[in-house]
Amino acid sequence: MGKTVQTFTIPTYEKQSFTNLDGYLNEVLAESGVQDGMMVVYCPHTTGAITINENADPDVKTDLKRGLDETFPNKPDYIHMEGNSDGHMKSSVVGASETLIISGGRLILGTWQSVYFCEFDGPRERTVHVKVIEG
């Protein structure tokens, strides 16, 4: 069996983006050898997040970006000195982690679902931690 926690770094290239993590997660799962259990995907950043959403139509990611920007605009009257309060709000709403079910050595996702790292204050190098739990 592999490491207890796998960590990988991903680059982001825009202020706000969604990076598909499926390849990373399937590699971690294969290395673990776990057939049945859970996988926790965790983001240790306060302006990043993890989500599960559609992987078929790229317009979904575009609409998510627009909706989040409309809901959480970066207002000039915010007092956080780094100027990225909108990224903190988006991260808090989307969430820092997702838990996935493993069955038969595969992640259970819907037909159109993928796991994404959400960047809300890029571009940056970001870290993602993955824990596979057998059982």
N, C-alpha and C positions, 0 to 999 in steps of 0.2 A: 504494500500500500504506500502511496505517496506522502507528501508533506501534509501536516495538519492544516496549515493555512497556505494557500497559494496567493502570491501577490504579483500583479503585473502593472506595467506603466503604459499608458496610452497618450499619444499626443492629440491635442485638439487644435483646430486651425481657425476657428471663428469665435466671436463673442458668445454666441449661443448655437449649440449643435447637439445632435443625437448620434452617438457612435454605437453601432451594432456590436455586441459582445459575444454573440453566439459561438463564434470560432474559438475564442479564448475559453469560454465555459465548457465547451465540448472537449477541448484538450485537457483541461483540469479534470473533468469527469473521467475521461479515458485513463489518464495517469493514475487516478485514485483506485481504479478497479472496483468501485462500489456499484452494485447492481440495484439496490433498493435503499432509499434514504431521502435525505434532504440536502439541498445546496443553498447556502446563504451567500448572497452577493452584496458587498458592502462598500460604500464610498466614504472615505474619511475626509471629505472636503465640505466646507460650509457654503460653497457656491457651485456644487455639483450634486448630482442625484442619480438614482438608479430607477428605471421604470420598465414595465412590460407594455408593449404596444404593437401596432400593426407593422408588418414587414413587407407587405405587398405593394402598397401605393405610396411613393415618396411624398405625395401631397399631404399625407397625414402629418408627417414631421413638419412640413411648412406651416400647416394650420395650427399645430401645437405651438410652434414658435410665435406665430401671430397672436394666438389666444393668450399665451403667457405674457407677451409684451403688452397687450391691451389691458390685461388684468393687473399686471404689476409693472407699470412704467417706471423708469428711473427718474423720479421727480427731483428738481433742483433744491427743494426745501428739505430733503432728507439730510440728516446731520452726520451719518457715518462717514468718517474722513476718507475712506478708500473710494467712495463714489460708486459702490457696487451693491447698494441695499436691495435693488431689484433682484440680483442674483441670489442673495440670502433668502429673500421671500420665496422665490421660485423653488429653491432647494428645500426649504421647509415644507412647502406644500406637496411637492412630488415625493420626497422622502429619500433617506440615505441608503435603503436596502430593499431587497426583494428576496423572498424565500421560495424556492422551487422544489417540486417533488421529483424524485428520481425513481423510475420503475423500469425494470428490465435493462438496466444500464443506459437508459436514455432520460433526458429531461422531458417532463411532460409540459408541453406548451400547446396552445391552440394552433390550428392550421395556419393562421396568419400572424401569429405572435413571434416576437423576438425580444431579447433583453437589451436595453440600451443604457449607456452612460450618457447622462444629460450634462452638458457644459453650459453654465450660465454666466461665466466670467472669463472667457478665454481671449486669445489662445493660450494654452498652458500645457504642461506635462501633468497628467493626472494618475493617481494610484487607485487600483481596485483590489480589494481583498476578497478571496473566495474560500469558504469553508464547506467541505463535503462531510456529511454526517451519515454514517451507515446505520441502517436499522429500520 
